[in-house]
Amino acid sequence: MQITSSAFPDGGKIPQKYVMPGAGGKNVSVPLSWSGAPPGTQSFALSMVDPHPVARNWVHWLVMDLPPGATALPEGAAGASMPKGAVELQNSFGKPGYGGPQPPPGSGDHPYVFTLYALNVPKVDLPKSTNLAAFKQALEGKTLATGTITGYFGR
């Protein structure tokens, strides 16, 4: 399964408008598209996590219950134009939806890993306040395939 973004190549720099205002951006969620979901996919889940040692797996975006026919999230979809049925969980900033990059100044470039999960169930009921460990645990045994893309941002 492939996941891509029209905003940056895998391993490239995330443009300024997709980062938090505190880092000089507009906090617009990045555009993503995907293909190659395996047969039997009944829904998708998405995570955006910063695994940098300073960030310690800071959650920037968790999405559940993306419909099986979805193949993209347009720029700025978070909170506004998500596919019907999709549920945005709370990020590490304490709000539901997308929270763009905002690494501490001087900590170097941080990797922001977007992972798309193809699931063999139509829905995974999780509370809005679910943390990353519980999110991953809920997907165990339900994941048919994954795809990742990593963007970098530092200041």
Phi and psi in radians as a Rosetta constraint file:
Dihedral C 1 N 2 CA 2 C 2 CIRCULARHARMONIC -1.942 0.35
Dihedral N 2 CA 2 C 2 N 3 CIRCULARHARMONIC 2.412 0.35
Dihedral C 2 N 3 CA 3 C 3 CIRCULARHARMONIC -2.213 0.35
Dihedral N 3 CA 3 C 3 N 4 CIRCULARHARMONIC 2.340 0.35
Dihedral C 3 N 4 CA 4 C 4 CIRCULARHARMONIC -2.380 0.35
Dihedral N 4 CA 4 C 4 N 5 CIRCULARHARMONIC 2.934 0.35
Dihedral C 4 N 5 CA 5 C 5 CIRCULARHARMONIC -2.348 0.35
Dihedral N 5 CA 5 C 5 N 6 CIRCULARHARMONIC 2.401 0.35
Dihedral C 5 N 6 CA 6 C 6 CIRCULARHARMONIC -1.336 0.35
Dihedral N 6 CA 6 C 6 N 7 CIRCULARHARMONIC -0.152 0.35
Dihedral C 6 N 7 CA 7 C 7 CIRCULARHARMONIC -1.518 0.35
Dihedral N 7 CA 7 C 7 N 8 CIRCULARHARMONIC -0.454 0.35
Dihedral C 7 N 8 CA 8 C 8 CIRCULARHARMONIC -2.817 0.35
Dihedral N 8 CA 8 C 8 N 9 CIRCULARHARMONIC 2.610 0.35
Dihedral C 8 N 9 CA 9 C 9 CIRCULARHARMONIC -1.401 0.35
Dihedral N 9 CA 9 C 9 N 10 CIRCULARHARMONIC 2.808 0.35
Dihedral C 9 N 10 CA 10 C 10 CIRCULARHARMONIC -0.988 0.35
Dihedral N 10 CA 10 C 10 N 11 CIRCULARHARMONIC 2.200 0.35
Dihedral C 10 N 11 CA 11 C 11 CIRCULARHARMONIC 1.511 0.35
Dihedral N 11 CA 11 C 11 N 12 CIRCULARHARMONIC 0.017 0.35
Dihedral C 11 N 12 CA 12 C 12 CIRCULARHARMONIC -1.627 0.35
Dihedral N 12 CA 12 C 12 N 13 CIRCULARHARMONIC -3.127 0.35
Dihedral C 12 N 13 CA 13 C 13 CIRCULARHARMONIC -1.528 0.35
Dihedral N 13 CA 13 C 13 N 14 CIRCULARHARMONIC 2.322 0.35
Dihedral C 13 N 14 CA 14 C 14 CIRCULARHARMONIC -1.298 0.35
Dihedral N 14 CA 14 C 14 N 15 CIRCULARHARMONIC 2.168 0.35
Dihedral C 14 N 15 CA 15 C 15 CIRCULARHARMONIC -1.079 0.35
Dihedral N 15 CA 15 C 15 N 16 CIRCULARHARMONIC 2.682 0.35
Dihedral C 15 N 16 CA 16 C 16 CIRCULARHARMONIC -0.943 0.35
Dihedral N 16 CA 16 C 16 N 17 CIRCULARHARMONIC -0.682 0.35
Dihedral C 16 N 17 CA 17 C 17 CIRCULARHARMONIC -1.143 0.35
Dihedral N 17 CA 17 C 17 N 18 CIRCULARHARMONIC -0.309 0.35
Dihedral C 17 N 18 CA 18 C 18 CIRCULARHARMONIC -1.562 0.35
Dihedral N 18 CA 18 C 18 N 19 CIRCULARHARMONIC -0.014 0.35
Dihedral C 18 N 19 CA 19 C 19 CIRCULARHARMONIC -1.709 0.35
Dihedral N 19 CA 19 C 19 N 20 CIRCULARHARMONIC 2.922 0.35
Dihedral C 19 N 20 CA 20 C 20 CIRCULARHARMONIC -1.157 0.35
Dihedral N 20 CA 20 C 20 N 21 CIRCULARHARMONIC 2.657 0.35
Dihedral C 20 N 21 CA 21 C 21 CIRCULARHARMONIC -0.969 0.35
Dihedral N 21 CA 21 C 21 N 22 CIRCULARHARMONIC -0.596 0.35
Dihedral C 21 N 22 CA 22 C 22 CIRCULARHARMONIC -1.121 0.35
Dihedral N 22 CA 22 C 22 N 23 CIRCULARHARMONIC -0.301 0.35
Dihedral C 22 N 23 CA 23 C 23 CIRCULARHARMONIC -1.906 0.35
Dihedral N 23 CA 23 C 23 N 24 CIRCULARHARMONIC 0.223 0.35
Dihedral C 23 N 24 CA 24 C 24 CIRCULARHARMONIC 1.631 0.35
Dihedral N 24 CA 24 C 24 N 25 CIRCULARHARMONIC 0.225 0.35
Dihedral C 24 N 25 CA 25 C 25 CIRCULARHARMONIC -1.957 0.35
Dihedral N 25 CA 25 C 25 N 26 CIRCULARHARMONIC -2.940 0.35
Dihedral C 25 N 26 CA 26 C 26 CIRCULARHARMONIC -1.990 0.35
Dihedral N 26 CA 26 C 26 N 27 CIRCULARHARMONIC 0.015 0.35
Dihedral C 26 N 27 CA 27 C 27 CIRCULARHARMONIC 0.972 0.35
Dihedral N 27 CA 27 C 27 N 28 CIRCULARHARMONIC 0.758 0.35
Dihedral C 27 N 28 CA 28 C 28 CIRCULARHARMONIC -1.546 0.35
Dihedral N 28 CA 28 C 28 N 29 CIRCULARHARMONIC 2.267 0.35
Dihedral C 28 N 29 CA 29 C 29 CIRCULARHARMONIC -1.180 0.35
Dihedral N 29 CA 29 C 29 N 30 CIRCULARHARMONIC 2.487 0.35
Dihedral C 29 N 30 CA 30 C 30 CIRCULARHARMONIC -1.242 0.35
Dihedral N 30 CA 30 C 30 N 31 CIRCULARHARMONIC 2.591 0.35
Dihedral C 30 N 31 CA 31 C 31 CIRCULARHARMONIC -1.328 0.35
Dihedral N 31 CA 31 C 31 N 32 CIRCULARHARMONIC 2.397 0.35
Dihedral C 31 N 32 CA 32 C 32 CIRCULARHARMONIC -2.343 0.35
Dihedral N 32 CA 32 C 32 N 33 CIRCULARHARMONIC 2.566 0.35
Dihedral C 32 N 33 CA 33 C 33 CIRCULARHARMONIC -2.467 0.35
Dihedral N 33 CA 33 C 33 N 34 CIRCULARHARMONIC 2.721 0.35
Dihedral C 33 N 34 CA 34 C 34 CIRCULARHARMONIC -2.554 0.35
Dihedral N 34 CA 34 C 34 N 35 CIRCULARHARMONIC 2.804 0.35
Dihedral C 34 N 35 CA 35 C 35 CIRCULARHARMONIC -2.671 0.35
Dihedral N 35 CA 35 C 35 N 36 CIRCULARHARMONIC 2.915 0.35
Dihedral C 35 N 36 CA 36 C 36 CIRCULARHARMONIC 1.409 0.35
Dihedral N 36 CA 36 C 36 N 37 CIRCULARHARMONIC 0.432 0.35
Dihedral C 36 N 37 CA 37 C 37 CIRCULARHARMONIC -1.120 0.35
Dihedral N 37 CA 37 C 37 N 38 CIRCULARHARMONIC 2.418 0.35
Dihedral C 37 N 38 CA 38 C 38 CIRCULARHARMONIC -1.252 0.35
Dihedral N 38 CA 38 C 38 N 39 CIRCULARHARMONIC 2.745 0.35
Dihedral C 38 N 39 CA 39 C 39 CIRCULARHARMONIC -0.998 0.35
Dihedral N 39 CA 39 C 39 N 40 CIRCULARHARMONIC 2.512 0.35
Dihedral C 39 N 40 CA 40 C 40 CIRCULARHARMONIC 1.629 0.35
Dihedral N 40 CA 40 C 40 N 41 CIRCULARHARMONIC -0.042 0.35
Dihedral C 40 N 41 CA 41 C 41 CIRCULARHARMONIC -1.170 0.35
Dihedral N 41 CA 41 C 41 N 42 CIRCULARHARMONIC 2.150 0.35
Dihedral C 41 N 42 CA 42 C 42 CIRCULARHARMONIC -1.915 0.35
Dihedral N 42 CA 42 C 42 N 43 CIRCULARHARMONIC -0.251 0.35
Dihedral C 42 N 43 CA 43 C 43 CIRCULARHARMONIC -2.956 0.35
Dihedral N 43 CA 43 C 43 N 44 CIRCULARHARMONIC 2.986 0.35
Dihedral C 43 N 44 CA 44 C 44 CIRCULARHARMONIC -2.203 0.35
Dihedral N 44 CA 44 C 44 N 45 CIRCULARHARMONIC 2.705 0.35
Dihedral C 44 N 45 CA 45 C 45 CIRCULARHARMONIC -2.234 0.35
Dihedral N 45 CA 45 C 45 N 46 CIRCULARHARMONIC 2.715 0.35
Dihedral C 45 N 46 CA 46 C 46 CIRCULARHARMONIC -2.403 0.35
Dihedral N 46 CA 46 C 46 N 47 CIRCULARHARMONIC 2.424 0.35
Dihedral C 46 N 47 CA 47 C 47 CIRCULARHARMONIC -2.280 0.35
Dihedral N 47 CA 47 C 47 N 48 CIRCULARHARMONIC 2.598 0.35
Dihedral C 47 N 48 CA 48 C 48 CIRCULARHARMONIC -2.267 0.35
Dihedral N 48 CA 48 C 48 N 49 CIRCULARHARMONIC 2.009 0.35
Dihedral C 48 N 49 CA 49 C 49 CIRCULARHARMONIC -2.324 0.35
Dihedral N 49 CA 49 C 49 N 50 CIRCULARHARMONIC 2.467 0.35
Dihedral C 49 N 50 CA 50 C 50 CIRCULARHARMONIC -1.770 0.35
Dihedral N 50 CA 50 C 50 N 51 CIRCULARHARMONIC 1.813 0.35
Dihedral C 50 N 51 CA 51 C 51 CIRCULARHARMONIC -1.516 0.35
Dihedral N 51 CA 51 C 51 N 52 CIRCULARHARMONIC 0.109 0.35
Dihedral C 51 N 52 CA 52 C 52 CIRCULARHARMONIC -0.928 0.35
Dihedral N 52 CA 52 C 52 N 53 CIRCULARHARMONIC 2.484 0.35
Dihedral C 52 N 53 CA 53 C 53 CIRCULARHARMONIC -0.934 0.35
Dihedral N 53 CA 53 C 53 N 54 CIRCULARHARMONIC -0.578 0.35
Dihedral C 53 N 54 CA 54 C 54 CIRCULARHARMONIC -1.241 0.35
Dihedral N 54 CA 54 C 54 N 55 CIRCULARHARMONIC -0.636 0.35
Dihedral C 54 N 55 CA 55 C 55 CIRCULARHARMONIC -1.455 0.35
Dihedral N 55 CA 55 C 55 N 56 CIRCULARHARMONIC -0.475 0.35
Dihedral C 55 N 56 CA 56 C 56 CIRCULARHARMONIC 0.897 0.35
Dihedral N 56 CA 56 C 56 N 57 CIRCULARHARMONIC 1.012 0.35
Dihedral C 56 N 57 CA 57 C 57 CIRCULARHARMONIC 1.043 0.35
Dihedral N 57 CA 57 C 57 N 58 CIRCULARHARMONIC 0.815 0.35
Dihedral C 57 N 58 CA 58 C 58 CIRCULARHARMONIC -1.128 0.35
Dihedral N 58 CA 58 C 58 N 59 CIRCULARHARMONIC 2.227 0.35
Dihedral C 58 N 59 CA 59 C 59 CIRCULARHARMONIC -1.534 0.35
Dihedral N 59 CA 59 C 59 N 60 CIRCULARHARMONIC 2.126 0.35
Dihedral C 59 N 60 CA 60 C 60 CIRCULARHARMONIC -1.767 0.35
Dihedral N 60 CA 60 C 60 N 61 CIRCULARHARMONIC -0.416 0.35
Dihedral C 60 N 61 CA 61 C 61 CIRCULARHARMONIC -2.896 0.35
Dihedral N 61 CA 61 C 61 N 62 CIRCULARHARMONIC 2.268 0.35
Dihedral C 61 N 62 CA 62 C 62 CIRCULARHARMONIC -2.286 0.35
Dihedral N 62 CA 62 C 62 N 63 CIRCULARHARMONIC 2.208 0.35
Dihedral C 62 N 63 CA 63 C 63 CIRCULARHARMONIC -2.260 0.35
Dihedral N 63 CA 63 C 63 N 64 CIRCULARHARMONIC 2.345 0.35
Dihedral C 63 N 64 CA 64 C 64 CIRCULARHARMONIC -2.059 0.35
Dihedral N 64 CA 64 C 64 N 65 CIRCULARHARMONIC 2.824 0.35
Dihedral C 64 N 65 CA 65 C 65 CIRCULARHARMONIC 1.051 0.35
Dihedral N 65 CA 65 C 65 N 66 CIRCULARHARMONIC 0.583 0.35
Dihedral C 65 N 66 CA 66 C 66 CIRCULARHARMONIC -1.168 0.35
Dihedral N 66 CA 66 C 66 N 67 CIRCULARHARMONIC 2.333 0.35
Dihedral C 66 N 67 CA 67 C 67 CIRCULARHARMONIC -1.133 0.35
Dihedral N 67 CA 67 C 67 N 68 CIRCULARHARMONIC 2.658 0.35
Dihedral C 67 N 68 CA 68 C 68 CIRCULARHARMONIC -1.107 0.35
Dihedral N 68 CA 68 C 68 N 69 CIRCULARHARMONIC -0.420 0.35
Dihedral C 68 N 69 CA 69 C 69 CIRCULARHARMONIC -1.457 0.35
Dihedral N 69 CA 69 C 69 N 70 CIRCULARHARMONIC -0.140 0.35
Dihedral C 69 N 70 CA 70 C 70 CIRCULARHARMONIC -1.206 0.35
Dihedral N 70 CA 70 C 70 N 71 CIRCULARHARMONIC 2.426 0.35
Dihedral C 70 N 71 CA 71 C 71 CIRCULARHARMONIC -2.269 0.35
Dihedral N 71 CA 71 C 71 N 72 CIRCULARHARMONIC 0.085 0.35
Dihedral C 71 N 72 CA 72 C 72 CIRCULARHARMONIC -2.903 0.35
Dihedral N 72 CA 72 C 72 N 73 CIRCULARHARMONIC 2.755 0.35
Dihedral C 72 N 73 CA 73 C 73 CIRCULARHARMONIC -2.170 0.35
Dihedral N 73 CA 73 C 73 N 74 CIRCULARHARMONIC 2.091 0.35
Dihedral C 73 N 74 CA 74 C 74 CIRCULARHARMONIC -1.251 0.35
Dihedral N 74 CA 74 C 74 N 75 CIRCULARHARMONIC 2.842 0.35
Dihedral C 74 N 75 CA 75 C 75 CIRCULARHARMONIC -0.933 0.35
Dihedral N 75 CA 75 C 75 N 76 CIRCULARHARMONIC 2.338 0.35
Dihedral C 75 N 76 CA 76 C 76 CIRCULARHARMONIC 1.316 0.35
Dihedral N 76 CA 76 C 76 N 77 CIRCULARHARMONIC 0.260 0.35
Dihedral C 76 N 77 CA 77 C 77 CIRCULARHARMONIC -1.146 0.35
Dihedral N 77 CA 77 C 77 N 78 CIRCULARHARMONIC -0.602 0.35
Dihedral C 77 N 78 CA 78 C 78 CIRCULARHARMONIC -0.960 0.35
Dihedral N 78 CA 78 C 78 N 79 CIRCULARHARMONIC 2.254 0.35
Dihedral C 78 N 79 CA 79 C 79 CIRCULARHARMONIC 1.289 0.35
Dihedral N 79 CA 79 C 79 N 80 CIRCULARHARMONIC -0.176 0.35
Dihedral C 79 N 80 CA 80 C 80 CIRCULARHARMONIC -2.177 0.35
Dihedral N 80 CA 80 C 80 N 81 CIRCULARHARMONIC -0.935 0.35
Dihedral C 80 N 81 CA 81 C 81 CIRCULARHARMONIC -2.352 0.35
Dihedral N 81 CA 81 C 81 N 82 CIRCULARHARMONIC 0.885 0.35
Dihedral C 81 N 82 CA 82 C 82 CIRCULARHARMONIC -1.300 0.35
Dihedral N 82 CA 82 C 82 N 83 CIRCULARHARMONIC 2.661 0.35
Dihedral C 82 N 83 CA 83 C 83 CIRCULARHARMONIC -1.039 0.35
Dihedral N 83 CA 83 C 83 N 84 CIRCULARHARMONIC 2.610 0.35
Dihedral C 83 N 84 CA 84 C 84 CIRCULARHARMONIC -0.959 0.35
Dihedral N 84 CA 84 C 84 N 85 CIRCULARHARMONIC 2.262 0.35
Dihedral C 84 N 85 CA 85 C 85 CIRCULARHARMONIC 1.637 0.35
Dihedral N 85 CA 85 C 85 N 86 CIRCULARHARMONIC -0.319 0.35
Dihedral C 85 N 86 CA 86 C 86 CIRCULARHARMONIC -1.185 0.35
Dihedral N 86 CA 86 C 86 N 87 CIRCULARHARMONIC 2.496 0.35
Dihedral C 86 N 87 CA 87 C 87 CIRCULARHARMONIC -2.162 0.35
Dihedral N 87 CA 87 C 87 N 88 CIRCULARHARMONIC 2.159 0.35
Dihedral C 87 N 88 CA 88 C 88 CIRCULARHARMONIC -1.657 0.35
Dihedral N 88 CA 88 C 88 N 89 CIRCULARHARMONIC 2.195 0.35
Dihedral C 88 N 89 CA 89 C 89 CIRCULARHARMONIC -1.579 0.35
Dihedral N 89 CA 89 C 89 N 90 CIRCULARHARMONIC 3.029 0.35
Dihedral C 89 N 90 CA 90 C 90 CIRCULARHARMONIC -1.250 0.35
Dihedral N 90 CA 90 C 90 N 91 CIRCULARHARMONIC 2.418 0.35
Dihedral C 90 N 91 CA 91 C 91 CIRCULARHARMONIC -1.663 0.35
Dihedral N 91 CA 91 C 91 N 92 CIRCULARHARMONIC -3.136 0.35
Dihedral C 91 N 92 CA 92 C 92 CIRCULARHARMONIC -1.242 0.35
Dihedral N 92 CA 92 C 92 N 93 CIRCULARHARMONIC -0.180 0.35
Dihedral C 92 N 93 CA 93 C 93 CIRCULARHARMONIC -1.394 0.35
Dihedral N 93 CA 93 C 93 N 94 CIRCULARHARMONIC -0.158 0.35
Dihedral C 93 N 94 CA 94 C 94 CIRCULARHARMONIC 1.611 0.35
Dihedral N 94 CA 94 C 94 N 95 CIRCULARHARMONIC 0.220 0.35
Dihedral C 94 N 95 CA 95 C 95 CIRCULARHARMONIC -2.203 0.35
Dihedral N 95 CA 95 C 95 N 96 CIRCULARHARMONIC 2.620 0.35
Dihedral C 95 N 96 CA 96 C 96 CIRCULARHARMONIC -1.261 0.35
Dihedral N 96 CA 96 C 96 N 97 CIRCULARHARMONIC 2.598 0.35
Dihedral C 96 N 97 CA 97 C 97 CIRCULARHARMONIC 1.737 0.35
Dihedral N 97 CA 97 C 97 N 98 CIRCULARHARMONIC -2.769 0.35
Dihedral C 97 N 98 CA 98 C 98 CIRCULARHARMONIC -1.459 0.35
Dihedral N 98 CA 98 C 98 N 99 CIRCULARHARMONIC 2.356 0.35
Dihedral C 98 N 99 CA 99 C 99 CIRCULARHARMONIC -2.265 0.35
Dihedral N 99 CA 99 C 99 N 100 CIRCULARHARMONIC 1.930 0.35
Dihedral C 99 N 100 CA 100 C 100 CIRCULARHARMONIC -1.184 0.35
Dihedral N 100 CA 100 C 100 N 101 CIRCULARHARMONIC 3.042 0.35
Dihedral C 100 N 101 CA 101 C 101 CIRCULARHARMONIC -1.011 0.35
Dihedral N 101 CA 101 C 101 N 102 CIRCULARHARMONIC 2.488 0.35
Dihedral C 101 N 102 CA 102 C 102 CIRCULARHARMONIC -2.757 0.35
Dihedral N 102 CA 102 C 102 N 103 CIRCULARHARMONIC 1.104 0.35
Dihedral C 102 N 103 CA 103 C 103 CIRCULARHARMONIC -1.223 0.35
Dihedral N 103 CA 103 C 103 N 104 CIRCULARHARMONIC 2.643 0.35
Dihedral C 103 N 104 CA 104 C 104 CIRCULARHARMONIC -1.050 0.35
Dihedral N 104 CA 104 C 104 N 105 CIRCULARHARMONIC 2.397 0.35
Dihedral C 104 N 105 CA 105 C 105 CIRCULARHARMONIC -0.967 0.35
Dihedral N 105 CA 105 C 105 N 106 CIRCULARHARMONIC 2.432 0.35
Dihedral C 105 N 106 CA 106 C 106 CIRCULARHARMONIC 1.434 0.35
Dihedral N 106 CA 106 C 106 N 107 CIRCULARHARMONIC 0.041 0.35
Dihedral C 106 N 107 CA 107 C 107 CIRCULARHARMONIC -1.646 0.35
Dihedral N 107 CA 107 C 107 N 108 CIRCULARHARMONIC 0.135 0.35
Dihedral C 107 N 108 CA 108 C 108 CIRCULARHARMONIC 1.454 0.35
Dihedral N 108 CA 108 C 108 N 109 CIRCULARHARMONIC -3.060 0.35
Dihedral C 108 N 109 CA 109 C 109 CIRCULARHARMONIC -1.292 0.35
Dihedral N 109 CA 109 C 109 N 110 CIRCULARHARMONIC 2.298 0.35
Dihedral C 109 N 110 CA 110 C 110 CIRCULARHARMONIC -1.802 0.35
Dihedral N 110 CA 110 C 110 N 111 CIRCULARHARMONIC 2.463 0.35
Dihedral C 110 N 111 CA 111 C 111 CIRCULARHARMONIC -1.503 0.35
Dihedral N 111 CA 111 C 111 N 112 CIRCULARHARMONIC 2.359 0.35
Dihedral C 111 N 112 CA 112 C 112 CIRCULARHARMONIC -2.017 0.35
Dihedral N 112 CA 112 C 112 N 113 CIRCULARHARMONIC 1.888 0.35
Dihedral C 112 N 113 CA 113 C 113 CIRCULARHARMONIC -1.723 0.35
Dihedral N 113 CA 113 C 113 N 114 CIRCULARHARMONIC 2.039 0.35
Dihedral C 113 N 114 CA 114 C 114 CIRCULARHARMONIC -1.662 0.35
Dihedral N 114 CA 114 C 114 N 115 CIRCULARHARMONIC 2.155 0.35
Dihedral C 114 N 115 CA 115 C 115 CIRCULARHARMONIC -2.137 0.35
Dihedral N 115 CA 115 C 115 N 116 CIRCULARHARMONIC 2.197 0.35
Dihedral C 115 N 116 CA 116 C 116 CIRCULARHARMONIC -1.810 0.35
Dihedral N 116 CA 116 C 116 N 117 CIRCULARHARMONIC 2.291 0.35
Dihedral C 116 N 117 CA 117 C 117 CIRCULARHARMONIC -1.965 0.35
Dihedral N 117 CA 117 C 117 N 118 CIRCULARHARMONIC 2.183 0.35
Dihedral C 117 N 118 CA 118 C 118 CIRCULARHARMONIC -1.574 0.35
Dihedral N 118 CA 118 C 118 N 119 CIRCULARHARMONIC 2.165 0.35
Dihedral C 118 N 119 CA 119 C 119 CIRCULARHARMONIC -1.984 0.35
Dihedral N 119 CA 119 C 119 N 120 CIRCULARHARMONIC 2.628 0.35
Dihedral C 119 N 120 CA 120 C 120 CIRCULARHARMONIC -1.646 0.35
Dihedral N 120 CA 120 C 120 N 121 CIRCULARHARMONIC 0.293 0.35
Dihedral C 120 N 121 CA 121 C 121 CIRCULARHARMONIC -2.254 0.35
Dihedral N 121 CA 121 C 121 N 122 CIRCULARHARMONIC 2.608 0.35
Dihedral C 121 N 122 CA 122 C 122 CIRCULARHARMONIC -1.343 0.35
Dihedral N 122 CA 122 C 122 N 123 CIRCULARHARMONIC -0.365 0.35
Dihedral C 122 N 123 CA 123 C 123 CIRCULARHARMONIC -2.695 0.35
Dihedral N 123 CA 123 C 123 N 124 CIRCULARHARMONIC 2.481 0.35
Dihedral C 123 N 124 CA 124 C 124 CIRCULARHARMONIC -2.195 0.35
Dihedral N 124 CA 124 C 124 N 125 CIRCULARHARMONIC 1.950 0.35
Dihedral C 124 N 125 CA 125 C 125 CIRCULARHARMONIC -1.404 0.35
Dihedral N 125 CA 125 C 125 N 126 CIRCULARHARMONIC 1.982 0.35
Dihedral C 125 N 126 CA 126 C 126 CIRCULARHARMONIC -2.306 0.35
Dihedral N 126 CA 126 C 126 N 127 CIRCULARHARMONIC 2.521 0.35
Dihedral C 126 N 127 CA 127 C 127 CIRCULARHARMONIC -1.154 0.35
Dihedral N 127 CA 127 C 127 N 128 CIRCULARHARMONIC 2.656 0.35
Dihedral C 127 N 128 CA 128 C 128 CIRCULARHARMONIC -0.997 0.35
Dihedral N 128 CA 128 C 128 N 129 CIRCULARHARMONIC -0.478 0.35
Dihedral C 128 N 129 CA 129 C 129 CIRCULARHARMONIC -1.589 0.35
Dihedral N 129 CA 129 C 129 N 130 CIRCULARHARMONIC 0.303 0.35
Dihedral C 129 N 130 CA 130 C 130 CIRCULARHARMONIC -1.058 0.35
Dihedral N 130 CA 130 C 130 N 131 CIRCULARHARMONIC 2.350 0.35
Dihedral C 130 N 131 CA 131 C 131 CIRCULARHARMONIC -1.579 0.35
Dihedral N 131 CA 131 C 131 N 132 CIRCULARHARMONIC 3.047 0.35
Dihedral C 131 N 132 CA 132 C 132 CIRCULARHARMONIC -1.078 0.35
Dihedral N 132 CA 132 C 132 N 133 CIRCULARHARMONIC -0.712 0.35
Dihedral C 132 N 133 CA 133 C 133 CIRCULARHARMONIC -1.095 0.35
Dihedral N 133 CA 133 C 133 N 134 CIRCULARHARMONIC -0.760 0.35
Dihedral C 133 N 134 CA 134 C 134 CIRCULARHARMONIC -1.203 0.35
Dihedral N 134 CA 134 C 134 N 135 CIRCULARHARMONIC -0.631 0.35
Dihedral C 134 N 135 CA 135 C 135 CIRCULARHARMONIC -1.048 0.35
Dihedral N 135 CA 135 C 135 N 136 CIRCULARHARMONIC -0.881 0.35
Dihedral C 135 N 136 CA 136 C 136 CIRCULARHARMONIC -1.125 0.35
Dihedral N 136 CA 136 C 136 N 137 CIRCULARHARMONIC -0.703 0.35
Dihedral C 136 N 137 CA 137 C 137 CIRCULARHARMONIC -1.107 0.35
Dihedral N 137 CA 137 C 137 N 138 CIRCULARHARMONIC -0.673 0.35
Dihedral C 137 N 138 CA 138 C 138 CIRCULARHARMONIC -1.153 0.35
Dihedral N 138 CA 138 C 138 N 139 CIRCULARHARMONIC -0.429 0.35
Dihedral C 138 N 139 CA 139 C 139 CIRCULARHARMONIC -1.569 0.35
Dihedral N 139 CA 139 C 139 N 140 CIRCULARHARMONIC -0.206 0.35
Dihedral C 139 N 140 CA 140 C 140 CIRCULARHARMONIC -1.041 0.35
Dihedral N 140 CA 140 C 140 N 141 CIRCULARHARMONIC 2.313 0.35
Dihedral C 140 N 141 CA 141 C 141 CIRCULARHARMONIC 1.370 0.35
Dihedral N 141 CA 141 C 141 N 142 CIRCULARHARMONIC -0.045 0.35
Dihedral C 141 N 142 CA 142 C 142 CIRCULARHARMONIC -2.014 0.35
Dihedral N 142 CA 142 C 142 N 143 CIRCULARHARMONIC -0.146 0.35
Dihedral C 142 N 143 CA 143 C 143 CIRCULARHARMONIC -1.557 0.35
Dihedral N 143 CA 143 C 143 N 144 CIRCULARHARMONIC 2.113 0.35
Dihedral C 143 N 144 CA 144 C 144 CIRCULARHARMONIC -1.535 0.35
Dihedral N 144 CA 144 C 144 N 145 CIRCULARHARMONIC -0.611 0.35
Dihedral C 144 N 145 CA 145 C 145 CIRCULARHARMONIC -2.850 0.35
Dihedral N 145 CA 145 C 145 N 146 CIRCULARHARMONIC 2.790 0.35
Dihedral C 145 N 146 CA 146 C 146 CIRCULARHARMONIC -2.349 0.35
Dihedral N 146 CA 146 C 146 N 147 CIRCULARHARMONIC 2.760 0.35
Dihedral C 146 N 147 CA 147 C 147 CIRCULARHARMONIC -2.453 0.35
Dihedral N 147 CA 147 C 147 N 148 CIRCULARHARMONIC 2.541 0.35
Dihedral C 147 N 148 CA 148 C 148 CIRCULARHARMONIC -2.327 0.35
Dihedral N 148 CA 148 C 148 N 149 CIRCULARHARMONIC 2.673 0.35
Dihedral C 148 N 149 CA 149 C 149 CIRCULARHARMONIC -2.449 0.35
Dihedral N 149 CA 149 C 149 N 150 CIRCULARHARMONIC 2.456 0.35
Dihedral C 149 N 150 CA 150 C 150 CIRCULARHARMONIC -2.132 0.35
Dihedral N 150 CA 150 C 150 N 151 CIRCULARHARMONIC 2.241 0.35
Dihedral C 150 N 151 CA 151 C 151 CIRCULARHARMONIC -2.004 0.35
Dihedral N 151 CA 151 C 151 N 152 CIRCULARHARMONIC 2.715 0.35
Dihedral C 151 N 152 CA 152 C 152 CIRCULARHARMONIC -2.092 0.35
Dihedral N 152 CA 152 C 152 N 153 CIRCULARHARMONIC 2.566 0.35
Dihedral C 152 N 153 CA 153 C 153 CIRCULARHARMONIC -2.659 0.35
Dihedral N 153 CA 153 C 153 N 154 CIRCULARHARMONIC 2.406 0.35
Dihedral C 153 N 154 CA 154 C 154 CIRCULARHARMONIC -2.581 0.35
Dihedral N 154 CA 154 C 154 N 155 CIRCULARHARMONIC 2.856 0.35
